[in-house]
Amino acid sequence: MCELRLFFNPLDSSSKETHQLKPGTLLIDFLVENYPHGFDGGLATFIGNEYLPVEDLDYPVNENDCVTMLVMPMGAEFAATYLTAEFLMPILIQATIGLVIGFTINLLFGPEAPNIGKGEDSPVYSINPTRNRSRLGEPITAHYGTVSFPPDYAAAPYTYYVEDSNDQFIDELLCLGQGDYTVDQITVGDTPIDILAPGIVQFWLYGPDDHNQTLGVIEADVNAKVANASNASKFWENVYTSPEIDTYEFNDSVNDPVLVPVPITGGNAFASTVDPSTGDYTLGRIVGIPDTTLITEGDVLTFASTLNNNGDMVAGAVRNNGDGTLTVWERWVDQGRVAQENPLNGTVTVNAVVNPMVAGPYRTQKTGQEINEASCDIVFPQGLMDIDADGDQNYKRVDMVFTFQRIDPADGSPIDPPIVVNKSWRYKQRRAVRATVSSGPLTPGSYEVTIERTTPFASAGRDVETTLLTGIKGHVVLDT
């Protein structure tokens, strides 16, 4: 016989009913016979750990199948806040029933019970400082009475700049919880938004009947509301931020090849993983290379005398750890190159030179995703200024080219001609200049972006022109 378990409340194991089905029984026939009037909520069905769409409920069960049916809550509360200032930005609040599904399936099929003594603090009842966080696979929060709490992230937050104002913004998608809510006060940190200057913060509350648990509804509504605002930048419900970019500095000083192998002692090699707390993909990295070794993004490193990591690796990003060592990440296109090894002992040789005026190519989406727009964050942290031999201050112009290439995600081969965006900045100031450069609408697909500074650096070295690439983002096509 096949066992079917039906949960009328996915968060309450006592709500379970168990049924025995004969092999060959169609699930739709079981439902029509036993529950002809349906349920007070949506139905999610799983065969083992695999989700079964509603249109496939004519599935005939097998003798060894374990069938789970979850009656999902009717909705979760959504709200949206839009903040505008140099560091206060749009916050949007959403809930996704997928968190409930993930929680229940994990409960049924298995990870070890958590250590209660090491559990996380309650965001409502703990007196310790709390903050917004991701809780993938955990139940959607349910609050009762009047409470003050930091809502959980429902999607990864992202930042961008509005060039004309030089302001930085952040978009966040947060979940208030299950049910309907009245919001009495919103704070940014410890600051209530009602004491901020008028227009800095706007917010909207979306109830279950407003969003209908459908991706894109809130995105479209918010974009319509801010279309005529001073900052009409689009809000995206699902944005991928590339982990390959820490901070890339464009320069024209080419590193000399290191002909003598540099020893690595007591380092670490971390293979690429998916962060269980956020769902973000983390690229493989090597930690512990002496910082006396000059390494630039794009250099080819040859490792030897290690246990698992001998051979060439192209540096995708480099960070000085501040303790005498460097961390070097693999490129997205080479994901899986780094193998787990702790400790990492061996040698590294820098045996290639690249053009540090070019960054990339970098992928703009996770494996299996498609995007329909991409953007790059550029910062001139000291401003832009030309200083001539007499010390006079003049306008400085910097030109850059952004190339967005659609690719075959399997092998990276190009598809269609690239989208090329030319961008120029001309300033005479010592204040930071910041901008987010967009590709504009793209044909949905997988993309790589390459960024080149085409303006040479001043030979005398007097000009203020430090140029940084600080972020790459892709707007993920919503699965509606």
C-alpha positions in Angstrom: 0.0 0.0 0.0 1.0 3.6 -0.5 0.9 6.0 2.5 -0.5 9.5 2.0 -0.1 12.1 4.7 -2.4 15.2 4.6 -1.5 18.2 6.7 -4.4 20.7 7.2 -1.9 23.1 8.8 1.7 22.7 7.5 3.1 24.2 10.8 1.2 21.8 13.1 2.1 18.2 12.9 -1.0 17.3 14.9 -3.2 18.4 12.0 -2.0 15.3 10.0 -4.3 12.7 8.5 -2.9 9.4 7.2 -4.5 7.4 4.4 -3.5 4.1 2.7 -3.9 4.0 -1.0 -3.9 1.0 -3.3 -1.2 1.1 -6.0 -2.5 2.7 -9.2 -5.0 5.0 -7.4 -5.1 8.4 -9.0 -4.5 11.2 -6.6 -7.3 13.3 -8.1 -9.7 10.4 -7.6 -8.7 10.2 -3.9 -9.4 14.0 -3.5 -12.7 14.0 -5.3 -13.9 11.0 -3.2 -12.8 12.2 0.2 -12.7 16.0 -0.1 -15.3 16.9 -2.8 -15.5 20.6 -1.6 -11.8 21.2 -1.6 -9.9 23.0 1.2 -9.7 26.5 2.8 -6.4 27.1 1.1 -4.1 26.0 -1.7 -2.9 22.5 -2.0 0.8 21.5 -2.4 1.5 17.9 -3.2 4.9 16.1 -3.0 6.0 12.6 -4.0 8.9 12.0 -1.7 10.7 15.4 -1.8 9.6 16.2 -5.4 6.8 18.8 -5.9 3.9 17.6 -8.0 2.1 20.4 -9.9 -1.7 20.6 -9.6 -2.1 19.7 -13.3 -0.4 16.4 -12.6 -2.7 15.1 -9.9 -3.9 12.3 -12.2 -0.7 10.7 -11.0 -1.2 6.9 -10.2 0.6 6.1 -6.9 3.1 3.3 -6.7 3.4 0.9 -3.8 6.6 2.5 -2.4 5.5 6.2 -2.8 5.3 8.5 0.1 2.8 11.2 -0.7 2.5 14.4 1.3 -0.3 17.0 0.8 -0.1 20.4 2.5 -3.1 22.7 2.8 -1.4 26.1 2.5 -2.5 29.2 4.3 -4.6 31.6 2.3 -1.8 34.3 2.3 0.8 36.3 4.0 1.0 40.0 4.8 3.0 42.2 2.5 4.1 45.8 3.0 6.3 48.2 1.1 8.5 51.1 2.2 10.3 53.5 -0.1 13.1 55.5 1.4 15.0 58.2 -0.5 18.2 59.8 0.9 22.0 59.3 0.4 21.8 56.2 2.5 18.1 55.6 3.1 16.4 53.8 0.4 13.4 51.7 -0.9 12.3 48.9 1.4 9.6 46.6 0.2 8.0 43.9 2.3 6.7 40.6 1.0 6.1 37.0 2.1 6.5 33.8 0.1 4.7 30.6 0.9 7.7 28.7 -0.4 9.3 29.1 3.1 6.4 27.2 4.6 6.8 24.4 2.1 10.5 24.1 2.7 10.0 24.0 6.4 7.4 21.3 6.3 9.3 19.0 3.9 12.5 19.3 6.0 10.4 18.4 9.0 9.0 15.3 7.4 12.1 14.0 5.6 14.7 14.9 7.7 17.6 16.9 9.0 18.7 16.4 12.6 16.8 18.2 15.3 18.5 21.5 16.1 20.4 22.0 19.3 18.0 24.0 21.4 20.9 25.4 23.5 22.4 27.0 20.4 19.2 28.2 18.8 18.8 31.7 17.4 17.3 34.4 19.5 13.6 35.2 19.0 13.3 38.4 16.9 10.3 39.4 19.1 11.1 38.3 22.7 14.9 38.5 22.9 16.5 41.5 24.5 19.6 41.1 22.3 20.0 43.4 19.3 18.3 41.9 16.3 18.3 42.7 12.6 16.6 41.6 9.3 17.8 38.2 8.3 17.1 35.4 5.9 15.4 32.2 7.2 15.3 29.9 4.2 13.4 26.7 4.9 11.8 28.1 8.1 8.1 28.8 8.7 6.7 32.2 7.9 6.5 34.2 11.1 3.1 34.6 12.9 2.8 37.5 15.3 0.1 38.1 17.9 -0.8 41.3 19.7 1.3 44.4 19.4 5.0 43.7 18.8 8.1 45.4 17.5 10.3 43.2 15.3 12.7 43.2 12.4 10.9 41.5 9.4 12.7 38.7 7.7 14.2 39.0 4.2 12.0 37.4 1.5 14.6 38.2 -1.2 18.2 39.2 -1.3 18.6 43.0 -0.9 20.5 45.1 -3.4 22.0 48.6 -3.7 22.3 51.1 -6.6 23.2 54.7 -7.2 21.2 57.5 -8.8 23.9 59.5 -10.7 22.3 62.9 -10.9 21.9 63.1 -7.1 24.9 60.9 -6.3 22.7 59.2 -3.8 22.9 55.5 -2.9 19.8 53.4 -2.4 18.9 49.9 -1.3 15.9 47.8 -2.2 14.7 45.2 0.3 11.9 42.7 0.2 10.8 41.8 3.7 8.1 39.5 5.2 5.9 40.8 8.0 4.3 37.4 8.5 1.1 35.5 8.2 -2.2 37.2 8.4 -3.2 40.9 8.3 -1.2 43.6 10.1 -1.5 47.3 11.0 1.8 49.1 11.0 2.0 51.7 13.7 5.7 52.7 13.2 8.7 51.9 11.0 12.3 52.5 12.2 15.5 52.6 10.3 18.0 51.3 12.9 16.7 53.1 16.0 15.3 56.1 14.1 11.5 56.4 13.6 10.8 57.4 10.0 8.2 60.0 11.1 11.0 62.2 12.5 12.9 62.2 9.2 12.4 65.0 6.7 9.2 64.8 4.6 9.6 62.7 1.4 12.6 60.7 2.6 10.4 57.7 3.4 7.3 56.4 1.8 5.7 53.0 2.6 2.9 50.8 1.4 1.2 47.8 3.1 0.1 44.9 0.9 -2.3 42.3 2.4 -2.8 38.8 1.2 -5.6 39.8 -1.1 -3.4 42.5 -2.7 -0.5 40.3 -3.8 -2.3 36.9 -4.2 1.1 35.2 -3.6 2.0 36.0 -7.2 5.5 37.2 -8.2 5.5 40.5 -10.0 2.3 42.0 -8.5 4.1 44.2 -5.9 6.9 45.0 -8.4 4.5 46.4 -10.9 2.5 48.3 -8.3 5.4 50.0 -6.7 6.9 50.9 -10.1 3.6 52.5 -11.0 3.6 54.5 -7.8 7.1 55.9 -8.1 7.1 56.4 -11.9 6.8 60.2 -11.5 8.9 60.5 -8.4 12.3 62.2 -8.2 13.9 58.7 -8.1 12.0 56.7 -10.7 14.4 53.8 -10.6 12.7 50.4 -11.0 12.1 48.1 -8.1 12.9 44.5 -8.8 11.5 41.6 -6.7 14.4 39.2 -7.5 17.9 40.6 -8.1 21.1 38.6 -8.3 24.2 40.3 -7.1 27.4 38.8 -8.4 29.7 37.4 -5.7 32.7 37.8 -8.0 33.0 41.5 -7.4 34.4 42.7 -4.1 36.0 45.9 -5.4 37.8 46.0 -8.7 40.2 48.9 -9.2 41.0 49.9 -12.8 44.6 50.8 -13.3 47.4 50.8 -15.9 50.1 49.3 -13.7 50.8 45.8 -15.0 52.0 43.2 -12.5 55.3 41.5 -13.4 55.1 37.7 -13.5 56.4 36.1 -10.3 58.9 33.6 -11.6 59.8 32.1 -8.2 57.1 30.0 -6.6 55.7 31.6 -3.4 55.1 29.2 -0.5 51.6 28.9 1.1 51.6 27.5 4.6 48.5 26.9 6.7 46.1 28.3 4.1 42.6 27.2 3.3 40.8 26.2 0.1 37.0 26.5 0.1 35.0 24.8 -2.6 32.0 26.6 -4.1 28.8 26.2 -2.1 25.2 27.5 -1.7 24.8 29.5 1.5 22.0 27.8 3.5 21.0 31.1 5.2 20.5 33.1 2.1 20.5 30.7 -0.9 23.3 32.7 -2.5 25.9 30.9 -4.5 29.4 31.3 -3.0 32.4 30.9 -5.4 35.4 28.8 -4.5 38.3 30.7 -3.0 41.9 30.3 -1.8 42.8 32.0 1.5 46.3 32.5 2.9 48.4 33.6 -0.1 51.1 36.1 1.2 50.1 39.6 0.4 53.6 40.4 -0.7 52.6 38.6 -3.9 51.1 41.1 -6.4 47.9 39.5 -7.8 45.3 41.2 -10.0 41.9 40.0 -11.2 42.6 38.0 -14.3 46.1 36.8 -13.4 46.7 33.1 -13.9 47.9 31.4 -10.8 49.7 28.0 -10.9 49.4 26.0 -7.6 51.8 23.1 -6.9 52.6 20.7 -4.1 49.0 20.8 -2.7 46.8 17.8 -2.1 43.7 18.8 -4.2 44.4 22.1 -6.0 47.4 21.7 -8.2 47.1 23.4 -11.6 46.1 26.8 -13.0 43.4 29.1 -11.7 42.3 32.5 -13.0 41.9 35.1 -10.3 38.3 36.3 -10.4 38.5 38.7 -7.4 41.3 39.5 -4.9 40.9 40.8 -1.4 43.6 41.8 1.2 42.6 40.2 4.5 44.6 42.7 6.5 46.6 40.0 8.3 49.4 39.6 5.8 47.4 37.3 3.5 45.2 37.5 0.4 41.9 35.8 -0.5 41.6 34.9 -4.2 38.2 33.8 -5.7 37.7 31.7 -8.7 35.8 33.1 -11.7 32.2 32.3 -12.2 32.9 30.7 -15.6 35.4 28.4 -13.7 33.1 27.6 -10.8 34.1 24.3 -9.2 37.8 24.8 -9.9 38.7 25.1 -6.2 38.5 21.9 -4.2 38.1 21.7 -0.4 41.5 21.6 1.4 42.3 22.5 5.0 45.0 23.2 5.7 46.3 24.2 2.3 50.1 23.9 1.9 52.0 24.3 -1.3 53.2 27.0 -3.7 51.7 29.5 -6.1 53.3 31.1 -9.1 51.8 34.2 -10.9 52.6 33.4 -14.5 50.4 35.7 -16.6 49.8 39.4 -17.1 46.4 40.9 -18.0 45.1 44.3 -18.9 43.9 45.9 -15.6 41.9 48.4 -17.6 39.4 45.6 -18.4 37.2 43.9 -15.8 35.5 40.6 -16.7 33.8 38.9 -18.2 31.5 38.3 -15.2 28.3 36.3 -15.2 25.2 38.2 -14.1 23.0 35.3 -12.9 23.1 32.0 -11.0 23.3 28.7 -12.9 19.8 28.0 -14.2 18.5 31.5 -14.0 17.7 34.0 -16.8 17.8 37.8 -16.5 16.2 40.5 -18.6 18.3 43.5 -17.4 21.8 44.0 -15.8 23.6 46.8 -14.2 27.1 47.8 -12.9 28.1 50.1 -10.1 30.9 52.5 -10.8 32.5 54.7 -8.1 35.2 57.4 -8.3 35.8 57.6 -4.5 38.0 60.7 -4.5 36.0 62.5 -7.3 37.3 63.5 -10.7 39.7 66.3 -11.4 42.5 67.2 -13.8 45.4 69.0 -12.2 47.9 70.5 -14.7 51.6 71.2 -14.2 50.8 74.6 -12.6 48.5 73.1 -10.1 45.4 74.5 -11.8 42.2 72.4 -11.3 40.3 71.5 -14.5 37.5 69.2 -15.6 38.4 65.5 -15.9 36.6 63.2 -18.3 36.6 59.4 -18.1 35.1 57.2 -20.7 34.0 53.5 -20.1 32.5 50.8 -22.2 30.0 48.2 -20.8 29.5 45.1 -22.9 26.6 42.8 -22.1 26.9 39.5 -24.0 24.2 36.9 -24.1 25.8 33.4 -23.8 25.1 29.7 -23.8 25.1 29.0 -20.1 26.7 25.5 -20.7 29.9 26.6 -22.3 29.8 30.5 -22.4 29.8 30.7 -26.1 28.2 34.0 -27.4 24.6 34.2 -28.7 23.5 37.2 -30.7 25.5 40.5 -31.0 26.4 42.1 -27.7 24.6 45.1 -26.1 27.3 47.9 -25.8 26.7 50.9 -23.5 29.2 53.8 -23.7 29.3 56.0 -20.7 31.3 59.2 -19.9 31.8 61.2 -16.7 33.1 64.8 -16.6 33.6 66.5 -13.3 35.8 68.9 -11.4 35.3 67.9 -7.8 36.9 66.0 -4.9 33.6 64.5 -3.7 32.9 60.9 -4.6 31.1 60.3 -7.9 28.8 57.3 -8.0 26.7 55.8 -10.8 24.8 52.6 -11.7 25.0 51.9 -15.4 22.1 49.8 -16.8 22.0 47.6 -19.9 18.4 48.5 -20.5 15.9 45.8 -21.4 17.6 42.5 -22.5 16.3 39.4 -24.3 15.8 37.0 -21.4 18.7 34.6 -21.1 22.2 34.1 -19.5 24.6 37.0 -19.8 28.2 38.0 -19.1 29.4 41.6 -18.7 32.8 43.1 -19.5 33.7 46.6 -18.3 36.6 48.6 -19.8 38.0 52.0 -18.9 39.1 53.4 -22.3 40.5 56.7 -21.0 44.2 56.3 -20.1 45.4 57.4 -16.7 47.4 60.6 -16.6 51.1 59.9 -16.9 52.1 62.5 -14.4 49.9 60.9 -11.7 48.5 64.2 -10.4 44.9 63.8 -11.6 42.1 62.6 -9.2 40.7 59.6 -11.1 40.6 56.4 -9.0 38.0 54.2 -10.7 36.3 51.3 -9.0 33.8 48.6 -10.1 31.8 47.9 -6.9 29.0 45.7 -8.0 27.2 43.8 -10.8 23.5 42.8 -10.7 21.1 41.0 -12.8 17.2 41.3 -12.7 16.1 37.7 -12.6 13.1 36.7 -14.8 10.2 36.0 -12.4 8.7 32.6 -12.4 5.0 33.5 -12.6 
